[in-house]
């Protein structure tokens, strides 16, 4: 790094702070997604009840204060996982009740994850309290991030780039009532407007909108979130192809039959209504950065 410090008028600003924070933001977002995925896989819509005793009331108290931020027009998710401290997030990720799922998605050993997250928390506290870092801080962070990266790559493979899903494309009757209901909808579907597929993994159903001609090549993220607002508690996430014209609704298999039906109904109703000519980089970050939105590459990134 050729320049260690830039001046903002009279004040020196350490460039290392910006360098470390950008990567910390990525890692923290992914760890929150890992926690949410594991909780929802274990507890379905009642996943918040799995949180450690005493933590949920505290998080609800913090969530109740979010309305005061509305004038800021910022990302304001009401998902309790997104309002935890990093220390609380570390506790959640290593709970015995969900640890087998965390390990399945990431491959981490519990003692390793506890130690590395503790080290990351120290650096985050330095950055978060605007204390100046140096190249030595960056070197320490690079060691932490390098050791954590394989588990986060495994998470992406487990959730974003799954290659072993069962994909239901036929219109035959099926012993699985969710698949059977999907197949019945396909028989009367207008394929010129909506080409669906239904991948099924160990924990999730994924109803995918495959590319067709739409009024704009990009999902209008605000419209997608709004369309599912009434049943948001049943949705794990929306996966959106960064290249445009393709997205999925993902929900846990543990839901009731009625909940499965509601989700499929919502997508059939809204599939042709959520498009725009505005790329994601130009849409509001308040929606594009919502934690229920998971973007993926058109092709799984190859390791260098």
Helices and strands as residue ranges (DSSP letters): E 5-8, E 11-14, H 15-43, G 44-50, H 55-63, G 66-72, G 80-83, H 86-93, H 96-106, H 110-128, H 135-159, E 166-168, H 177-187, E 195-200, E 204-210, E 218-219, H 221-227, G 229-234, E 237-241, E 247-252, H 257-270, E 275-276, G 280-282, H 285-288, E 293-296
